[in-house]
Amino acid sequence: MDTADLGLPVDVPSTALFTDQYELTMLRAALEAGTAERRSVFEVFTRRLPNGRRYGVVGGTGRVLDAVENFRFDAGVLDFLREREIADGETLEWLAGYRFSGDIWGYPEGEVYFPGSPIMRVEGTFAECVLLETVILSILNHDSAIAAAASRMSSAAGDRPLIEMGARRTHELAAVAASRAAYVGGFATTSDLAAGFRYGIPTVGTSAHAFTLLHDSERDAFQAQVNTLGRGTTLLVDTYDVAEAVRTAVEVAGTGLGAVRIDSGDLLLVAHRVRQQLDELGATDTKIIVTSDLDEYAIASLAVAPVDAYGVGTQLVTGSGHPTSSMVYKLVARAESAEPNAPLVPVAKKSTGGKTSVGGRKWAARRLDAYGVAEAEVIGTGPVPADLADRQLLVELVKGGEVVAREPLDAARDRHAAARAGLPMSATQLSRGEPVIPTEYAHGASGS
């Protein structure tokens, strides 16, 4: 069963009010001016990556498709807009029948991106496209930031699995989206049951310090947990004295104890001591899981430690210092009139201070070197060069208002692993640097 089809209380019935008011006032004025039906092309891109990052990760595409499908103005929403005098009668009538009927192309979820990459392209009338700006940016900016942080962490972790456990550190709905994005970025499991239910992500969890403190002794707590969950459970061993807890854990569960978790202290030192102690007690297959405010740098520092898995919370769900991807949604082309066959003309605002945009409906392709490694992100307008025709990055997501590119979440996860592996080796360095490949513009497109 596809759990995404079930619907959940954590989902809102309509995404129509995930909208800034100016989108509705622009619609109202465009309807009045007779320009609302002009064919238009909007693109999502970022002008720069977060400081020092080598690549970005596209996250949230599947959620965007859900949001576009659920973008409906029901009676209650229309009453709200009428009472606030945000929309007049003509606008309300138009909104009542709103259904996006255009096309959406984009980088598939899990793909990597760079400055200027046309991550998503939305085409239709100005009226139907302009309304989607905020909800699309809200999803892509958040999910891509989490996916990028997750990617850096999973790269630092190597073959050791990562557990997402940040639900208590963010908004309850954002936590579900963060779990999803983290899975795309390489995390193996989540502690968040809503994410497991909604997206089928494997869930894990055993006990907190409160469970140990509840009991008269640590032994009683361990015994109760093993009696209930079995010897393969994970026992938390840093409530009191770690060495004593490890000894008690093995006495209670035997050498078949599944794992111990360390949540405080000098993790590198403690992990070595715990591994030695477990081995001396005969629990050579018992794994060590570490938590405690980890980020990609802390994970990398534990590469030489005898650690089997990491649990990450706060730093993951806040994008490890970069909670947004700074994506924008800009009109890049529009028709000369409302006639269906009116030609498109490129448009872009003139600006200084790093906010320059590039006009025109764009394609994107990734050029590879002789070894099959990415060497440039090529962006252009007009015909695609023959040597790049099979390297194009945008795929059709919505056609004529109908979603055509739904896929299992594991497909996005696998795609990301492949995309990251196709970048130069320096992409996974944690030291600050420029984007790992340059962005090049072709066919008259130029960027700054």
For each residue, the residues with C-beta under 8 A, 3 or more apart:
1: 5 6
2: 5
3: 6 197 198 199 200
4: 62 66 198 199 200
5: 1 2
6: 1 3 197 198
7: 11
8: 11 194 197 198
9:
10: 172 173 176 194 198
11: 7 8 198
12: 15 70
13: 70 74
14: 17 70 71 72 73 74 77
15: 12 18 67 68 70 71 135
16: 19 71 72 73 74 77 95 98 131
17: 14 77 80
18: 15 67 134 135 138
19: 16 23 24 131 133 134 135
20: 23 133 134
21: 24 25 86
22: 25 26
23: 19 20 26 27 130 131 133 134
24: 19 21 27 28 81 86 87 91 95 131
25: 21 22 28 29 86
26: 22 23 29 30 130
27: 23 24 30 31 36 87 91 94 95 127 130 131
28: 24 25 31 32 87 88 90 91
29: 25 26 32 33
30: 26 27 33 35 36 126 127 130
31: 27 28 34 36 90 91 94 127
32: 28 29 90
33: 29 30 36
34: 31 37 338
35: 30 38 126 338
36: 27 30 31 33 94 125 126 127
37: 34 125 126 127 338
38: 35 125 126 334 335 337 338 342
39: 123 124 125 126 334 335 340 342 344
40: 123 124 125 126 129 130 331 333 334 335
41: 121 122 123 331 332 333 334 344 361
42: 121 122 123 129 130 132 133 329 330 331 332
43: 118 119 120 121 122 329 330 332 361 362
44: 106 118 119 120 121 122 136 137 140 327 328 329
45: 115 116 117 118 119 327 328 330
46: 49 56 113 115 116 117 119 325 326 327 328
47: 115 116 326 328 354 355 356
48: 115 326 354
49: 46 53 54 55 56 114 115 435
50: 53 148 319 321 322 325 326
51: 432
52: 431 432 433
53: 49 50 56 148 322 435
54: 49 423 426 427 428 429 433 434 435 436
55: 49 112 113 114 148 151 420 423 427 435 436
56: 46 49 53 112 113 114 117 144 148 325
57: 110 111 112 113 144 147 148 150 151 184 185 416
58: 61 106 107 108 109 110 111 112 113 119 140 144 147
59: 109 110 140 143 144 145 146 147 148 180 181 184 185
60: 63 64 109 139 140 142 143 144 147 177 181
61: 58 64 65 106 107 108 109 120 140 397 412
62: 4 65 66 109 180 406 407 409 412
63: 60 66 67 139 143 177 180
64: 60 61 67 68 104 106 120 135 136 139 140 397
65: 61 62 68 69 104 397 398 403 405 406
66: 4 62 63 69 70
67: 15 18 63 64 70 71 135 136 139
68: 15 64 65 71 100 104 132 135 136 398 403
69: 65 66 403
70: 12 13 14 15 66 67
71: 14 15 16 67 68 98 100 131 132 135
72: 14 16 98 99
73: 14 16 77 78 81 95 96 98
74: 13 14 16 77 78
75: 78 79
76: 79 80
77: 14 16 17 73 74 80 81
78: 73 74 75 81 82 87 92 95 96
79: 75 76 82 83
80: 17 76 77 83 84
81: 24 73 77 78 84 86 87 91 92 95
82: 78 79 85 87 92
83: 79 80
84: 80 81
85: 82 88
86: 21 24 25 81
87: 24 27 28 78 81 82 91 92 95
88: 28 85 91 92
89: 92 93
90: 28 31 32 93 94
91: 24 27 28 31 81 87 88 94 95
92: 78 81 82 87 88 89 95 96
93: 89 90 96 97
94: 27 31 36 90 91 97 98 127
95: 16 24 27 73 78 81 87 91 92 98
96: 73 78 92 93
97: 93 94
98: 16 71 72 73 94 95 128 131
99: 72 401
100: 68 71 124 128 132 398 401
101: 124 128 400 401
102: 122 123 124 125 128 129 398 400 401
103: 122 123 124 396 398 399 400
104: 64 65 68 120 121 122 123 396 397 398
105: 120 121 123 394 395 396 397
106: 44 58 61 64 119 120 121 394 395 397
107: 58 61 111 113 117 118 119 120 364 393 394 395
108: 58 61 111 395 405 407 412 415
109: 58 59 60 61 62 184 407 412 415
110: 57 58 59 147 184 411 412 413 414 415 416 417 419
111: 57 58 107 108 393 415 416 419
112: 55 56 57 58 416 419 420 423
113: 46 55 56 57 58 107 117 119 377
114: 49 55 56 117 377 435 437 438 439
115: 45 46 47 48 49 435 439 447
116: 45 46 47 358 377 379 439 441 447
117: 45 46 56 107 113 114 364 377 379 393 439
118: 43 44 45 107 121 362 363 364 379 394
119: 43 44 45 46 58 106 107 113 140 144 327
120: 43 44 61 64 104 105 106 107 136 140 397
121: 41 42 43 44 104 105 106 118 361 362 394
122: 41 42 43 44 102 103 104 129 132 136 329
123: 39 40 41 42 102 103 104 105 129 361
124: 39 40 100 101 102 103 128 129
125: 36 37 38 39 40 102 128 129
126: 30 35 36 37 38 39 40 129 130 331 334
127: 27 30 31 36 37 94 130 131
128: 98 100 101 102 124 125 131 132
129: 40 42 102 122 123 124 125 126 132
130: 23 26 27 30 40 42 126 127 133 331
131: 16 19 23 24 27 71 98 127 128
132: 42 68 71 100 122 128 129 135 136 329
133: 19 20 23 42 130 136 137 329
134: 18 19 20 23 137 138
135: 15 18 19 64 67 68 71 132 138 139
136: 44 64 67 68 120 122 132 133 139 140 329
137: 44 133 134 140 141 327 328 329
138: 18 134 135 141 142
139: 60 63 64 67 135 136 142 143 177
140: 44 58 59 60 61 64 119 120 136 137 143 144 325 327
141: 137 138 144 145 324 325 326 327
142: 60 138 139 145 146 174 177 178 181 323 324
143: 59 60 63 139 140 146 147 177 178 180 181 184
144: 56 57 58 59 60 119 140 141 147 148 181 325 327
145: 59 141 142 148 149 319 322 323 324 325
146: 59 142 143 149 150 177 178 181 182 185 316 317 319
147: 57 58 59 60 110 143 144 150 151 181 182 184 185 416
148: 50 53 55 56 57 59 144 145 151 152 185 319 322 325
149: 145 146 152 153 185 296 315 316 319 320 322
150: 57 146 147 153 154 162 164 181 182 183 184 185 186 187 316
151: 55 57 147 148 154 155 185 186 416 420
152: 148 149 155 156 296 320 428 430
153: 149 150 156 157 162 185 186 187 294 295 296 299 310 312 316 320
154: 150 151 157 162 185 186 187
155: 151 152 158 186 296 420 428
156: 152 153 296 297 299 300 303 428 430
157: 153 154 160 161 162 186 299 310
158: 155 303
159:
160: 157 307 308 309 310
161: 157 187 188 189 308 309 310
162: 150 153 154 157 182 186 187 188 189 309 310 311 312
163: 187 188 189 190 191 204 289 309 310 311 312
164: 150 178 179 182 183 187 189 190 191 192 195 312 313 316
165: 190 191 192 291 311 312 313
166: 169 170 175 178 312 313 314 316 317
167: 170 172 175 178 179 191 192 195 317
168: 175 313
169: 166 313 314 317 318
170: 166 167 174 175 178 317 318
171: 174 175
172: 10 167 175 176 194
173: 10 176 177
174: 142 170 171 177 178 317
175: 166 167 168 170 171 172 178 179 192 194 195 317
176: 10 172 173 179 180 192 194 195 198 199
177: 60 63 139 142 143 146 173 174 180 181
178: 142 143 146 164 166 167 170 174 175 181 182 316 317
179: 164 167 175 176 182 183 190 192 195 196 199 201
180: 59 62 63 143 176 177 183 184 195 198 199 201 409
181: 59 60 142 143 144 146 147 150 177 178 184 185
182: 146 147 150 162 164 178 179 185 186 187 190 316
183: 150 164 179 180 186 187 188 190 199 201 409 413
184: 57 59 109 110 143 147 150 180 181 409 412 413 416
185: 57 59 146 147 148 149 150 151 153 154 181 182 416
186: 150 151 153 154 155 157 162 182 183 413 416 417
187: 150 153 154 161 162 163 164 182 183 190 312 316
188: 161 162 163 183 202
189: 161 162 163 164 201 202 203 204
190: 163 164 165 179 182 183 187 195 196 201 202 203 204
191: 163 164 165 167 203 204 205 311
192: 164 165 167 175 176 179 195 196 203
193: 196 197 203
194: 8 10 172 175 176 197 198
195: 164 167 175 176 179 180 190 192 198 199 201 203
196: 179 190 192 193 199 200 201 202 203
197: 3 6 8 193 194
198: 3 4 6 8 10 11 176 180 194 195
199: 3 4 176 179 180 183 195 196 409
200: 3 4 196 409
201: 179 180 183 189 190 195 196 409
202: 188 189 190 196
203: 189 190 191 192 193 195 196
204: 163 189 190 191
205: 191
206: 225 229 233 234 235 236 261
207: 211 212 221 225 235 236
208: 211 236
209: 212 213 236 239 263
210: 213 214
211: 207 208 214 215 221 224 225 236
212: 207 209 215 218 221 236 239 240
213: 209 210 239
214: 210 211 221
215: 211 212 218 220 221 224
216: 220
217: 220 221
218: 212 215 221 222 239 240 244 245 248
219: 222 223 248 251 252
220: 215 216 217 223 224
221: 207 211 212 214 215 217 218 224 225
222: 218 219 225 226 235 248 249 252 253
223: 219 220 226 227 252
224: 211 215 220 221 227 228
225: 206 207 211 221 222 228 229 233 235
226: 222 223 229 230 231 233 235 252 253
227: 223 224
228: 224 225
229: 206 225 226 232 233
230: 226 233
231: 226 253 254 256 257 258
232: 229 256 257 258
233: 206 225 226 229 230 253 257 258 259
234: 206 258 259 260 261 287 289
235: 206 207 222 225 226 245 249 252 253 257 259 260 261
236: 206 207 208 209 211 212 239 260 261 263
237: 242 245 246 249 260 261 262 274
238: 242 245 261 262 263 264 265 270
239: 209 212 213 218 236 245
240: 212 218 244 245
241: 244 245
242: 237 238 245 246 262 265 270 273 274
243: 246 247 273 277
244: 218 240 241 247 248
245: 218 235 237 238 239 240 241 242 248 249 260
246: 237 242 243 249 250 260 274 277 278 281
247: 243 244 250 251 277 281
248: 218 219 222 244 245 251 252
249: 222 235 237 245 246 252 253 257 260
250: 246 247 253 254 255 257 278 281 282 283 286
251: 219 247 248
252: 219 222 223 226 235 248 249
253: 222 226 231 233 235 249 250 256 257 258
254: 231 250 257
255: 250 281 282 283 284 285 286
256: 231 232 253 283 285
257: 231 232 233 235 249 250 253 254 260 283 286
258: 231 232 233 234 253 286 287
259: 233 234 235 286 287 288 289 308 309
260: 234 235 236 237 245 246 249 257 274 278 286 287 288 289
261: 206 234 235 236 237 238 288 289 290 291 311
262: 237 238 242 265 267 270 271 274 288 289 290 291 292
263: 209 236 238 290 291 292
264: 238 292
265: 238 242 262 269 270 292
266: 269 270
267: 262 270 271 290 292 298 302 305 307
268: 271 272 301 302 304 305
269: 265 266 272 273
270: 238 242 262 265 266 267 273 274
271: 262 267 268 274 275 288 290 302 305 306 307
272: 268 269 275 276 305 306
273: 242 243 269 270 276 277
274: 237 242 246 260 262 270 271 277 278 288
275: 271 272 278 279 288 306
276: 272 273 279 280
277: 243 246 247 273 274 280 281
278: 246 250 260 274 275 281 283 284 286 288
279: 275 276 282 283 284
280: 276 277
281: 246 247 250 255 277 278
282: 250 255 279
283: 250 255 256 257 278 279 286
284: 255 278 279
285: 255 256
286: 250 255 257 258 259 260 278 283
287: 234 258 259 260 308 309
288: 259 260 261 262 271 274 275 278 306 307 308 309
289: 163 234 259 260 261 262 307 308 309 310 311
290: 261 262 263 267 271 294 302 305 307 309 310 311
291: 165 261 262 263 294 310 311 312 313
292: 262 263 264 265 267
293: 298 313 314 315
294: 153 290 291 298 299 310 311 312 315
295: 153 298 299 312 315 316 320 321
296: 149 152 153 155 156 299 300 315 320 430
297: 156 300 301 430
298: 267 293 294 295 301 302
299: 153 156 157 294 295 296 302 303 310 312
300: 156 296 297 303 430
301: 268 297 298
302: 267 268 271 290 298 299 305 307 310
303: 156 158 299 300
304: 268
305: 267 268 271 272 290 302
306: 271 272 275 288
307: 160 267 271 288 289 290 302 310
308: 160 161 259 287 288 289
309: 160 161 162 163 259 287 288 289 290
310: 153 157 160 161 162 163 289 290 291 294 299 302 307
311: 162 163 165 191 261 289 290 291 294
312: 153 162 163 164 165 166 187 291 294 295 299 315 316
313: 164 165 166 168 169 291 293 316 317
314: 166 169 293 317 318
315: 149 293 294 295 296 312 318 320 321
316: 146 149 150 153 164 166 178 182 187 295 312 313 319 320
317: 146 166 167 169 170 174 175 178 313 314
318: 169 170 314 315 321 323
319: 50 145 146 148 149 316 322 323 324
320: 149 152 153 295 296 315 316
321: 50 295 315 318
322: 50 53 145 148 149 319 325
323: 142 145 318 319
324: 141 142 145 319 327
325: 46 50 56 140 141 144 145 148 322
326: 46 47 48 50 141
327: 44 45 46 119 137 140 141 144 324
328: 44 45 46 47 137 357
329: 42 43 44 122 132 133 136 137
330: 42 43 45 348 349 357
331: 40 41 42 126 130 334 347
332: 41 42 43 346 347 348 357 358 359 360 361 362
333: 40 41 344 345 346 347 359 360 361
334: 38 39 40 41 126 331 344 345 347
335: 38 39 40 338 339 342 343 344 345
336: 342 343 345
337: 38 342
338: 34 35 37 38 335 342
339: 335 342
340: 39
341:
342: 38 39 335 336 337 338 339
343: 335 336
344: 39 41 333 334 335 361
345: 333 334 335 336
346: 332 333 359 360 361 381
347: 331 332 333 334 359
348: 330 332 356 357 358 359
349: 330 355 357
350: 356
351: 355 356 357
352: 355 356
353:
354: 47 48
355: 47 349 351 352
356: 47 348 350 351 352 447 448
357: 328 330 332 348 349 351
358: 116 332 348 362 379 441 445 446 447
359: 332 333 346 347 348
360: 332 333 346 381 444 445
361: 41 43 121 123 332 333 344 346 381
362: 43 118 121 332 358 379 380 381 445
363: 118 379 380 381 384 392 394
364: 107 117 118 377 378 379 392 393 394
365: 378 384 388 389 391 392 393
366: 374 376 377 378 391 393 422 437
367: 374 375 376 378 387 388 391 440
368: 371 372 373 374 375 391 422
369: 372 373 374 375
370:
371: 368
372: 368 369 422
373: 368 369 422 423 424
374: 366 367 368 369 377 422 423 424 436 437
375: 367 368 369 424 437
376: 366 367 437 438 439 440
377: 113 114 116 117 364 366 374 437 438 439 440
378: 364 365 366 367 388 440 441 442
379: 116 117 118 358 362 363 364 439 440 441 442 445 447
380: 362 363 384 385 441 442 443 444 445
381: 346 360 361 362 363 443 444 445
382: 443 444
383: 443
384: 363 365 380 388 389 392
385: 380 388 389 442
386: 389
387: 367
388: 365 367 378 384 385 391 392
389: 365 384 385 386 392
390:
391: 365 366 367 368 388
392: 363 364 365 384 388 389
393: 107 111 117 364 365 366
394: 105 106 107 118 121 363 364
395: 105 106 107 108 405
396: 103 104 105 399 404 405
397: 61 64 65 104 105 106 120 403 404 405
398: 65 68 100 102 103 104 401 402 403 404 405
399: 103 396 402 404
400: 101 102 103
401: 99 100 101 102 398
402: 398 399
403: 65 68 69 397 398 406
404: 396 397 398 399
405: 65 108 395 396 397 398
406: 62 65 403
407: 62 108 109 411 412
408: 411
409: 62 180 183 184 199 200 201 412 413
410: 413 414
411: 110 407 408 414 415
412: 61 62 108 109 110 184 407 409 415 416
413: 110 183 184 186 409 410 416 417
414: 110 410 411 417 418
415: 108 109 110 111 411 412 418 419
416: 57 110 111 112 147 151 184 185 186 412 413 419 420
417: 110 186 413 414 420 421
418: 414 415 421 422
419: 110 111 112 415 416 422 423
420: 55 112 151 155 416 417 423 427 428
421: 417 418
422: 366 368 372 373 374 418 419
423: 54 55 112 373 374 419 420 427 428 436 437
424: 373 374 375 427 436 437
425: 428
426: 54 429 433 436
427: 54 55 420 423 424 436
428: 54 152 155 156 420 423 425
429: 54 426 433
430: 152 156 296 297 300
431: 52
432: 51 52
433: 52 54 426 429 436
434: 54
435: 49 53 54 55 114 115 438 439
436: 54 55 374 423 424 426 427 433
437: 114 366 374 375 376 377 423 424
438: 114 376 377 435
439: 114 115 116 117 376 377 379 435 447
440: 367 376 377 378 379
441: 116 358 378 379 380 445 446 447
442: 378 379 380 385 445
443: 380 381 382 383
444: 360 380 381 382
445: 358 360 362 379 380 381 441 442
446: 358 441
447: 115 116 356 358 379 439 441
448: 356
